[in-house]
Amino acid sequence: MSGGVELETPVDGSDPLTHYFHKSPEHCSVSFAAINKMRQNIQADVESVRFIEILSLLPASLFQPLFEGVRSSLYGP
């Protein structure tokens, strides 16, 4: 299990406290990179939704020439 948490109990008879440690030294940087990537993806999704909301406020007549151009390029005049 790379980068995971492993349980270790002392074998020398000392207090039976459980010790947690990360197996890889780069665990923190990898974890923060993953968290940052998730944050960026969420931000991009939020911006996309905002853009769609703004487009939905515009009158449909603005888009008709665009749709006509796409339709004619796909299906002919």
PyMOL commands that set and color helices and strands:
alter all, ss='L'
color gray80, all
select helices_A, chain A and resi 27-57+60-62+64-75
alter helices_A, ss='H'
color red, helices_A
select strands_A, chain A and resi 5-8+19-22
alter strands_A, ss='S'
color yellow, strands_A
deselect
rebuild
show_as cartoon
